[in-house]
Amino acid sequence: MHNITLINGDGIGPEICDAVVKIIDASGLKINWDLQTAGEDVIEKEGTPLPKRILDSIRKNKIALKAPVTTPIGKGFRSVNVQLRKELDLYANLRPCKNLPNVKTRFDNVDIVVVRENTEDLYAGIERQVDEDTAESIKIITRKASERICKFAFDYALNNGRKEVCVVTKANIMKLSDGLFLKTYREVAEDYPQINTREILVDNLCMQLVQKPEQFDVLVLPNLYGDIVSDLCAGLIGGLGVAQGANIGKDFAVFEPVHGSAPDIKGQNKANPTALLLSAIEMLKYIGEFSYAVKIENALYETLKSGRCTVDLGGKLGTKEFADEIIKNLN
Ligand code: NAI
């Protein structure tokens, strides 16, 4: 029995969570879901969208599945997502991007895993106003953070049957900062002779991704390039409804879809649960439940092939009915 924190979020969060939990429970895998409400719905009662009980629960269970949470604009609350990453030191952002059956895109055979460093680079937030007409933002790259993210990428490749880890930088221009990331990658790569290496500049990568994306396997990038490239790759496989993600650290891991809380379709049984389900499938692989992960993945693929899916993917079903179809295909 696994103990997993379930943050059901707000907006469409509770609907897609119900669907995904129902599918996983129907697969036969025993999970003790530790439900933790978060976001807009708890602010009034608890004074914050991320009460301490949520962090306590993740610290206890180590693993969380998280639905999206609204970041209230102009109310002074920090983003729940950013806080979680900081508090739990979730230094790796993992974004597998793979074509799904019947989801129409420009390319077939996309199967890329983007590994983004989550803690430094221009996101360190060190900025200053030099004078009225000049602002400065400082890019921090350290050996420690570069080393652990490169190791993470190579370990992921090794444990998931991947062949290559390609490092993405602009080290020809930012010779010191991106240069350190690249140098560290080369050093780490020496410990993984089974995995092929490749180096590419981020501008060339973007052009190649929109021309021949099937040539890429695992990508490892500093924070800013990783942010941009992971959304580009999500676009390659069909966009928000199908883009999964995870934020992983040494001790804890939080699996969550890329999309937000979609307030425009909240409570209408229209939301596509696929991105959260794919995140959950990745979570099952992470905790070693490969056979259940594959069983649920196959059921999802069968259902998508049949075209019996949500409206955003060209089907006619609601969230609940789509989940029921997936459950029917579990075998
Ligand atoms: P969004 O991703 O919530 O919605 C953008 C568009 O995509 C909307 O038209 C929405 O209906 C559609 N969409 C998104 N997910 C869908 C799904 N599963 N099925 C069908 N359609 C879907 O982005 P938006 O509107 O910019 O953000 C809304 C809120 O979500 C904001 O408060 C934002 O801060 C928060 N957010 C939270 C994230 C998280 O918790 N990880 C990530 C991104 C945004």
Residues whose N, C-alpha, C, O or C-beta is under 5 A from the ligand:
A	BS01	NAI	A67 P68 V69 T70 T71 N81 L240 G241 P257 V258 H259 G260 S261 A262 P263 D264 I265 K270 A271 N272 D312
